[in-house]
Amino acid sequence: MKRYSARSEVPVQEKWNLEDIYSDVTKWETDYQQINTMSQALKKYDGEIHDGQTLYQYLKQREELSFILNKLYAFAMLKVDEDTRDTVSQSYLDRVKQLSVKVSAATSFFMPFLLSLDEETLKAYIDSEKGLDYFKEDLLESFRYKPHVLTKDQEEIMSQLGEALSAPSTTFGMINNADIKFGEVTGDDGEKVELTRGMYAKLIEDEDREKRREAYKAYYKPYLQLKNSIASTLSAAIKNNVTTSRIRQYPSALEKALFGDNVPKEVYENLIQTTKNNIGSLHHYTEIRKAKLNLDELRQYDLSVPLVSGVKQVIPYEDAYETMCKALAPLGEDYIDLLKEFKQGRYIDVRETPGKRSGAYNLGVYGVHPYILLNHQDNLDSLFTLVHECGHGVHSKLSSQHQPQITARYSIFVAEVASTVNEILLIQYLLKTEKNEDIRKHLVNHFIDQYKGTFFTQVMFAEFEKKTHEMAEEGLPLNVDVFSKTYETLFREYNGDTIVFDEEVKFGWSRIPHFYRPFYVYKYATGFASAIQLATQIFEGDEETTKSYLEFLKSGSSDYPLELLKKTGVDLTTPEPIENALKRFDELVKEFSRL
């Protein structure tokens, strides 16, 4: 696979086209100035909304502002992610963040005003102005927040604190993406080269144990060196979240996080408890791994290497795209046509280059199209990542096409369903079409490891977040030792006693960006469990499920997430979807053991 030493070397067709948002920077600047003017105009509505017509004018202008601000932010963020070292792009992002705070301050009066009305007055406003029908559900939904909204002056102060409260996340992002330099590893020519994240993802799966160990040590080295700084940023992020939750009078930080999606905390607690009640299969798999690798001691750097040797597949990007389109054919021709549009329209940034943001994501830009960041490595994992992010991309595209702006942005809670259904359809397609027995064993192993990463690991992370937030709520200290002890205890509970610990294991918490987005990771697990149920039925040709699932992808946030899922036949208020997913995992482990 070709390595690129500069972004300019990457073929144009494999780079996203940001001109679809702004054809040149002067248009970005024009919109930036326009937002300044519009936010001042919105502030003038403070104390001046006394009837339905004025309320409608305010909401209409605020939505127009939101549309433009979203484009400004998306363009700046995507530019930064092309090369996180580029100070010019960083300045655009900093400016738009400051602008967001300004807009937030200008509109902070509105929620206290709205909730100062009694419901009858609001309904009278809605009845008197036809344009308010569009905003009706959103306005009435806001009344759910009444116990958690502050006075007008307090809300303005909170909005002005926005940038300061996000500082721990910003700082960790800069440490993790721009500043961290990994240790050196031995290259194919025997020379020492600096490790990159993309290289690590490949080396940690290498059949040569010494290469895995060397990569593991090199990867964790900067995190151990910066452990106190990172513990400080994580501690601040958790305490900020706990403090904000208290100020807004939520019973806990967890319940604040679940409130927007209207998810009862029992769903979160049930996920953790049901998983721990059925953890035996994961422990069994760890024992199989140790035996299959014929090791005296199983260590963390042995947990990702495929257990079926000699089937390392090289899958070029073009082939990966073609395989994806075949695997997702059960979702229908319209779905596949969209995937082709993604590639031809340059919605995707494909290659790893110096300074580019690590990992992968999808960003839906309403009124434009989705943008997908990859760091493609021509292997099976990258094929799955492509399929995963395109699942998000199609979800964004369909919701934008079929929903008005107000309900087009779907909740993160349902987001992981769309991506994971694609991954499961892919694995089932590969298992059905592959004739080579070793590759089939490898795919079952991959499916098991996917379960580990997308389900079990995320549940473990979810419990880590729950425990550390509870400590903060009780006024207990949060530092390197506390984080490490908590993480180590959970790692042992989830992975069993078969693993021999290196020093690095307990510092796993230090490298997880999602911890700066509180109580986010559990949605991967609930999404995965939901997707197992849906994808199995779609793959088997259940037309009713396929139809209801495609409707789900068009639904945006037109209903609460749990309700949208119920329409597809998945009910996460019961333990059933989690139990079904765990039962399927147990079957896979037994099947792999037999193979």
Buried (B, 14 or more C-beta within 10 A) or exposed (E): BEEBEEBEEBEEEBBBBBEBBBEEEEBBBEBBEBBBEBBEBBBEBBEEBEEBBBBBBBBBBBBEBBEBBBBBBBBBBBBBBBBBEBEEBBEBBBBBBEBBBBBBBBBBBBBBBBBEBEEEEBBBBBEEBEBBEBBEEEBEEBBEBEEBBBEBEBBBEBBBBBBEBBEBBBBBBBBBBBBBEBBBBBEEEEEEEEBBBBBBBBBBBBEEBEBBBBBBBBBBBBBEEBBEBBBBBBBBBBBBBBEBBBEBEBEBBBBBBBBBBBBEBEBBBBBBBBBEEBBEBBBBBBBBBBEBBEBEEBBBBBBBBBBBEEBBEEBEBEEBBEBBBEBBEBBEEEBBEBBEBBBEEBBBBBBBBEBBBBBBEBBBBBEBBBBBBBBBBBBBBBBBBBBBBBBBBBBBBBBBEBBEBBBBBBBBBBBBBBBBBBBBBBBBBBBEEBEEEEBBBBBBBBBBBBBBBBBBBBBBBBBBBBBBBBBBBEEEEBEBEBBBEBBBBBBBBBBBEBBBEBEBBBBBBBBBBBBBBBBBBBBBBBBBBBBBBBBBBBBEEBEEBBEBBBBBBBBBBBBBBBEBBBEBBBBBBEBBBBBBBBEBBBEBBEEBEEB
